[in-house]
Amino acid sequence: MQAPPPPSSIDLPLAAPPPPVKAPTPRPPAPASLQPESPGVFFSAAAAAAPLGTSHRRIAIAVDLSDESAIAVRWAVANYLRPGDAVILLHVRPTSVLYGADWGAVDVSLPNPSNAASAEYDDDEAAAARRMEDDYDAFTASKADDFARPLKDAGIPYKIHIVRDHDMKERLCLEVERLSLSAVIMGSKGFGAARRTSKGRLGSVSDYCVHHCVCPVVVVRFPDDGSAEAGEAGGLSAAVGAEDVLHPVPEEETEYHDAAEEHKGN
């Protein structure tokens, strides 16, 4: 009997090897982000890279043409500013020199039309307005230099920043935010015609800035006229009238009760 032929072998195609899996590329570590300590406070790159203890504050001192502004500058130099601070003397100039301007004892009245020497000058109202604007600008620059003298003497870097707007309090807050200031210092009164009219209360501008500025606002009290001899250091005590003096309240004798005796009585 003949044996059956062996089964023929079938060559199957080899499966293609799977493609090599690439190892994931390691991502670079994310840079550490500096979170602000409070809303509205941001740090520059230089401040973030600086070692601790180094000050990079930008402090604004809001000034007008009043004595309160001069006292605010001197107070800031003596009590608030520290090495490394940069100061900006911020002044909002009214769009019209006749609106809200406080020129102090300087005579800025227009020439008398009855004066023959000034008749030609009065004929051109535009020239008179320009002349008054120039005089006001010169006076403002002179006052700003006077305010900056304590900063010069203390070696504190500063610059004078003057803007024009009809709304002083709102423009102050806008400039404070635009300049990314760390704090603003201002007098309690003086920004406008009515000053020291309400005892112990803030003026309209300082009160508005306290509630609307994005940075801390330091308000410097000005001593009352009746107690000016008390000096700048007595601003707070001078602002308190005789009727506002607080008298100590007599303390009542403290009675002690024994809890055990009360429990027995029950």
C-alpha positions in Angstrom: 0.0 0.0 0.0 1.4 3.3 -1.1 1.8 6.0 1.6 0.0 9.3 1.0 2.3 12.2 0.0 3.3 14.5 2.8 1.3 17.7 2.9 2.9 20.6 1.1 4.2 23.4 3.3 2.6 26.8 2.9 4.8 29.9 3.4 2.9 32.6 5.2 4.2 36.2 4.9 5.7 37.5 8.1 3.8 40.3 9.8 5.5 43.7 9.7 7.1 44.7 13.0 5.2 47.4 14.9 6.6 50.9 14.4 8.9 52.0 17.2 7.2 54.1 19.8 8.9 57.4 20.3 9.6 58.3 23.9 7.6 61.5 24.9 9.7 64.6 24.8 10.1 66.0 28.3 8.5 69.3 28.7 10.5 72.2 30.1 9.6 73.1 33.7 7.0 75.9 33.7 8.4 79.2 35.0 7.4 80.1 38.5 4.7 82.7 38.4 4.7 85.5 40.9 1.3 85.9 42.4 0.3 89.4 43.7 -0.2 89.7 47.4 -3.5 91.6 46.9 -5.7 92.6 44.0 -4.4 95.5 42.0 -0.7 95.0 43.1 1.7 93.8 40.4 5.4 93.4 40.5 7.8 94.2 37.7 10.4 91.7 36.5 13.2 93.7 38.1 11.3 93.7 41.4 10.7 89.9 41.2 14.4 89.2 40.5 15.6 91.5 43.3 16.6 90.0 46.6 14.3 90.3 49.5 14.5 93.5 51.4 15.2 95.6 48.3 12.6 98.3 47.8 11.3 99.2 44.4 8.2 101.2 45.3 6.8 104.0 43.2 5.2 106.5 45.6 3.1 109.4 44.4 2.6 112.5 46.4 -0.5 114.4 45.1 0.2 118.1 45.3 -1.7 121.2 44.4 -0.7 124.8 45.2 -1.6 124.8 48.9 0.4 124.5 52.1 -1.1 121.1 52.8 0.9 119.7 49.9 4.2 121.0 51.2 3.4 119.4 54.6 2.5 116.1 52.9 5.9 116.1 51.2 7.8 116.8 54.3 5.8 114.2 56.2 6.5 111.6 53.6 10.3 112.2 53.7 10.4 112.1 57.5 8.0 109.2 58.1 7.2 107.1 55.1 9.8 107.0 52.3 12.7 104.5 52.5 15.9 103.9 50.5 15.1 102.6 47.0 11.8 104.5 46.7 11.1 106.6 43.6 8.7 109.6 44.1 6.3 111.1 41.6 5.0 114.6 42.5 1.6 114.3 40.8 -0.3 117.5 40.0 -3.6 117.7 38.1 -3.8 121.1 36.5 -7.3 122.5 35.8 -8.1 122.9 32.1 -9.0 126.5 32.9 -6.9 128.5 35.4 -10.1 130.0 36.7 -11.6 126.6 37.6 -10.6 125.3 41.0 -7.3 127.2 41.0 -5.7 128.1 44.3 -3.0 130.7 43.6 -2.4 131.6 47.2 -1.3 135.2 47.7 -0.2 135.7 44.1 -2.1 138.4 42.2 -3.3 136.9 38.9 -6.2 139.2 38.2 -6.7 140.4 34.7 -5.5 144.0 34.0 -7.9 146.8 34.7 -9.6 147.8 31.4 -9.6 151.4 32.6 -5.8 151.4 32.6 -4.7 153.0 29.3 -1.4 151.0 29.3 -3.2 147.7 29.3 -6.0 148.7 26.8 -4.2 147.2 23.9 -3.6 144.0 25.8 -7.3 143.6 26.8 -8.4 144.0 23.2 -7.1 140.6 22.3 -8.8 138.1 24.7 -7.0 135.1 23.2 -3.6 136.7 24.0 -4.8 137.5 27.5 -5.9 133.9 28.0 -2.6 132.6 26.7 -0.7 135.0 29.0 -2.7 133.8 32.0 -2.1 130.2 31.1 1.7 130.8 30.7 1.8 132.6 34.1 -0.1 129.8 35.7 2.3 127.2 34.2 5.3 129.1 35.4 3.8 129.5 38.9 2.9 125.8 39.0 6.5 124.8 38.0 7.9 127.1 40.6 5.7 125.7 43.4 6.5 122.1 42.3 10.2 122.9 42.6 9.6 124.3 46.1 7.7 121.1 47.1 10.6 118.9 45.8 13.2 120.6 47.9 12.9 118.2 50.9 13.3 115.3 48.4 16.4 116.9 47.0 17.9 117.4 50.4 17.2 113.8 51.3 18.7 112.5 48.0 15.4 110.8 47.0 14.9 110.4 43.3 11.7 112.1 42.0 10.0 113.5 39.0 7.2 116.0 38.5 4.2 114.7 36.6 1.6 117.4 35.6 -1.6 116.6 33.7 -4.6 118.6 32.7 -8.2 117.7 33.5 -11.4 119.4 34.7 -12.1 116.6 37.2 -9.2 116.5 39.6 -10.2 113.6 41.8 -11.1 111.2 39.0 -8.0 112.0 37.1 -5.8 111.4 40.1 -7.2 107.9 40.5 -6.7 107.3 36.7 -3.1 108.4 36.9 -2.4 106.3 40.0 -3.6 103.2 38.1 -1.9 104.1 34.8 1.5 104.7 36.5 1.2 101.4 38.6 2.0 103.2 41.8 2.5 101.4 45.1 0.9 104.1 47.2 -0.2 107.7 47.0 0.2 110.3 49.8 -1.9 113.5 49.9 -3.2 116.1 52.3 -6.5 115.9 53.9 -7.6 119.3 52.6 -6.4 121.8 50.1 -7.5 120.4 46.7 -10.0 123.2 45.8 -11.3 126.4 47.1 -13.0 125.2 50.3 -10.5 124.0 52.9 -10.8 123.1 56.5 -14.5 123.9 56.4 -15.6 120.7 58.3 -13.8 119.8 61.4 -12.0 116.4 61.3 -13.4 115.4 57.9 -11.6 114.7 54.7 -11.9 116.9 51.7 -13.8 115.8 48.7 -10.7 114.9 46.7 -9.0 112.9 49.4 -12.2 111.2 50.3 -12.8 110.2 46.7 -9.2 108.9 46.3 -9.5 106.8 49.5 -12.5 105.0 48.1 -11.5 104.7 44.4 -7.7 104.4 44.1 -6.4 101.0 43.3 -3.4 101.4 45.7 -3.2 102.4 49.4 -3.8 106.1 50.1 -2.1 107.8 53.0 -3.9 111.0 54.1 -1.8 113.5 56.0 -3.7 115.7 58.5 -3.1 119.5 58.5 -3.1 121.4 61.8 -5.9 123.9 62.3 -5.1 127.6 61.9 -5.8 128.3 65.5 -3.1 125.9 66.7 -0.5 126.3 64.0 2.1 127.0 66.6 1.8 123.4 67.6 3.9 122.4 64.6 3.5 119.7 62.0 3.9 117.0 64.5 0.8 118.1 66.4 -1.5 117.8 63.4 -3.6 115.0 64.9 -3.9 116.5 68.3 -4.5 120.0 67.0 -7.4 118.7 64.9 -9.3 117.6 68.0 -11.3 120.4 69.6 -11.9 121.0 73.3 -15.4 119.5 73.0 -14.0 116.4 71.4 -11.7 115.4 74.3 -12.6 111.9 75.4 -12.7 111.5 79.2 -12.0 108.2 80.9 -15.0 106.2 81.9 -14.9 105.1 85.5 -14.6 101.3 85.8 -17.1 99.4 87.9 -15.8 97.1 90.6 -15.7 93.6 89.4 -17.7 91.0 91.4 -16.5 87.4 91.5 -19.0 84.6 92.3 -18.1 81.1 93.4 -19.7 78.6 91.0 -19.7 75.9 93.7 -21.8 78.1 96.1 -24.2 78.9 93.3 -24.6 75.2 92.6 -25.3 74.4 96.2 -27.9 77.1 96.4 -29.8 75.5 93.5 
